[in-house]
Amino acid sequence: MKKVLTIAALAAAMLFAGNAKAQLSINAGFANQSKTFTGPQTRIGTYTDRDTSMAGFFIGASYNLPLTANLGVAPGLYYQRLGHGTETTFGSLTTHTSSVEQAVTIPVMINYKYDFSNDFAMFAFVGPNFTYGLTKTFNAWFNEDDHSDPLFDYYEGDNPLRSHFNMFVTFGLGVQYQSFRLQVGYQLGMMDRTTSDNTTEKVNNLFVGVGYAL
């Protein structure tokens, strides 16, 4: 009898999931990335930098596949662009630096949605986010008005000391009113971005986005 009930419950769940509607959502928003860089051990200690951050935007789409009435899995594809600039002064010498990072991200989010009414719902999501860095440029110059003679200029594609791949654990909350969505989340970087044996670089992302469910 228990086996029959179990099979019936599974069949009902599959039937309901099959009748539930998959949904495409277009999303965009603001992203802020914080980095923790740990350098090699020296006589005065290990160099650690936790203040480096980059800000920018993301845009893309997710496709939610319902598993039950409230539970779904949503793979997606996004483009992300982040930038950062600093000014450093050593006595009478001032350098300006800027960097830009672009990446393609593939999130696979398990989400739970609770409907308060036909128009309003809240949802939570968690899952992995796989990232591939497209490019990184870094420039430094002495004269803020003249960038034609940079102190140094390199691209990540030519730099073997940094990996293009990263993986994040992503979680967050959101609300949906009719077809409009608002969400906020956090991404914990799980991989060391450098390939050097004596340095590590971890990144985390905070993001706020809006979307439209088709």
Buried (B, 14 or more C-beta within 10 A) or exposed (E): EEEEEEEEEEEEBEEEBEEBEEBEBBBBBBBBBBBBBBBEEEEEEEEEEEEBBBEBBBEBBBBBEBBEEBBBBBBBEBBBBBBBEEEEEEEEEEBBBBBBBBBBBBBBBBBBBEEEEEEEBEBBBEBBBEBEBBEBBBBBBEEEEEEEEBEEEEEBEEEEEBBBEBBBBBBBEBBBEEEEBBBBBEBBBEBBBBEEEEBBBBBBBBBBBBBBBE
